[in-house]
Amino acid sequence: MMTTENISRRDYFAGQALAALLSDPELTMAPDQIAEHVFDVADAMVAELVKREAVQ
């Protein structure tokens, strides 16, 4: 069983993006499009965090 203790930032962000997308009753994206999109969002979030952490 996966817990939040062993989930990557990327997977966490993807899960949050997925929850937000699925809450839209007008969502028309296919499942494969959703999967690609949420991981694109997650990758962007992780890249931004890395950039900000490098500045500190």
Secondary structure, DSSP 8 states (H G I E B T S, - for coil): ---GGG--HHHHHHHHHHHHHHT-TT----HHHHHHHHHHHHHHHHHHHHHHHHH-
